[in-house]
Amino acid sequence: MNLRKWMKLFGTTILIGAIVTVVGSVCIQLFNPEFRDVAAGEWLSYILMTALFGMTFGAFSHMGFFAYLMLNYIARTIFKRPYYWVAVQGFLAVFVLIEIAYWTYGTNFPDYTYWAIPLAMLAGSVLVAWLKVSQTSAGAWIPTVFFLVAISTMESIPVFKTADISSLLYQLIPLFICNAYQIIQLHRILGPAPSVNPIAAATK
């Protein structure tokens, strides 16, 4: 990955973060009667501020993406057989989903949160992994699900502590979408790598 490709990936990621955050926030505020009648200038200020938050989410997602690539590189030097590392990722993905249920059960989050958030993350991760596999190889299934579940959750840990569902969705959804975009783009940036785990290819 050269500097030009890295800058393009970074720039697009923070742009996606800004767009997703602005669209989601504006849609929510349109249902708020108190906010709907504010002046155009206040709307503009709100959108700019929200876009800035979204760009921050995108930058944070980008940091998590490269942290995972580094983790993947280190793990592949520790586990001499690649399927051991794949198995560990699968186990950790399941563990994180259970941990999310534990964090949200019996808290100020709505009652459905403890099962709806893990299921939604799993469904979204499997969908992205299916798309990734259709473009690369079957070896991308578990690493993609692990990345989207574990890294997105790790990046959202502070907001899990707020016990506020709006704050959780406000941050988790942009992070997840940014992560999904990056993992889908990885093999396109690196070029074709037949019969090689597309995520592992980044360590070559």
N, C-alpha and C positions, 0 to 999 in steps of 0.2 A: 504494500500500500504506500503510494508516494504522497507527498505533501498536498498536491492538487486534489487527489481523490479524498484525502482526509478532510480537507477544508470543505469540499463539496458535501460530504456526508454530514459534517458538523453543521454547516449552514442550513442544509435541508432539514435536519433533525430539529434544530431550534425553531425553524419556521413552522414546522408541523406542530411542535409544542404550542407555539403562539396561536396558530389557527384553531386547533382543537380546544384550547382553553377559552379563547374568546367566544367561539361559537357556543360551547357548552354554557358558559356564564351568561351570555346574552339571552339564550333560550330560557334559562332559569329565571332571569330577572324580568322577562316579558310577562311571566305569570305573577309577578309581584306588583299589585296595584299601586303601592307607594312609589315604586321605582319607575313605573311605566310613564308617568306624567312629568318627569324631570326635563329640564332644558336640554337642548341639543349639545351644548357645551359640556354639560355634566356627563352626558352619554359618551362623548368623545374622550373625556378624561378617564372615564371608567374603562373604555375599550383599550386605551393606551396602557393603563395600569395593568389590566388583565393580560394584555399581550406581553408585557414585560415579565409577569409571573410565568406565563407560558414558555417564554424563551429560557427562563431559568430552569423550568422543568426539563426542557429539551437538552440544555447543557448538562444537567444532572444525569439524565438518561444516557447521554453520550459518555460521561465519565464511567457510569456503571457498565456500559458495553465494553469499553476497553479494559476495565478491571476484570470482567469475565474472561476476555481473551487472554489476559495475563494469567488468571487462575487456570484456564484450560491448558496453557503452555506448561505451567509448573506441574499440574496434575499428570500430564502425559509423560513427564520425566520421572514421576514417582511410580505411577502404575505402568509396568512394562507391557501389560496386555491391555489394549484400548478398551475392551469390553468391560474391564473392571471399573474404569472411570465412568463409562456409560451407565453401569449399574448403580454406582454411587449417585450419579445425577438423578436417576429415576427415583431412588430412595429419598433423596433430599427434596425432590419436588413434591412427593407425597407428604413428607414430614412438614413442609412449609404450609401446605394446604390445611393439614390438621391443626397446625399452630395458629393459622388465621382464625379457624373456628374457635379455638381456645381463647384467643385474644378478645374476640367479640361476643362470646357467649356470656350471658348474665351481666352485661355492662349497659351503659346508656345508649348503645347502638340499638336500633330497632330489632325486634326478636328474630326477624328473618335473616338478619345480616350474617349470622354465624354459618348458615348453609348457602345463602345466595351468593355471597362474595367468592368463596372458594369454587363453587360450581361455575360461576360466570368466568372466573379466571381460567379454570381448567378448560371450559368450552372454547374460550377465545384462543388459548394457547394451542389446543389441538387443531383448531381451524387454521391458524398461522403455520403450524407444523405441517399440516397436510399440504398447504400451498408451497412451503419450502421443499418438502419431499418431492412434490410434482415437478419441481424445477431442478432438483439436484439428485439426491439418492435417499434410500431408506434409512441411512445412518443419521439423518438429521432429525428424526422423530424426537427422541428423548432429549438430546441437547437443546433443541429449540424449546420444548415444553419447560425444561428446567430453567433455561435463561429467562423466559417470560414470567414464569411463576416466582422463582426464587429471587431474581434480581429486581423485578418490579416490586415485590414485597419488601425487600431490603431497602430499596429507595424510598418506600412509603412508611417505614416504621414510625417516624415521628407523628404522622397524622393518624396512625392507628391508636395512639395514646390519647387523642383528643376525644374519642368516643362520640364524634359527630359525623353522621353519615354524609352530609353535604361536603364537609371538608375532605373526607376520605375519597369520595368520588371525584371531587374537584382536582385532586392531585393524582390519584391512582390511574384514572382513565388516560390523561395525557401521557403519563410515564409509560403505560402499557402500550399505547399506540406508537410512541416514539421508539420503544424497544422493538416492537414488531416490525416497524419500517427498517430499522438497522439490521436486524437479523435476516430479513428478506433481501436486503441489498448486499449483504456480505459477499456472497458468491459471485455477484455481478462485478463487484469491485476487484475481487481477487482473480477473476477469470475462471474458465472451466477447469475442473479438477476431477476427472472421471474416477469412479470407484474409491473416492476418498471422502471421509466425513467432511462436509462443507465447513463446519466450525473448526475442526481440527486443522483444516488447510491453512487457517490463519496463522498457525504456529510455525509454518514452514518458512 
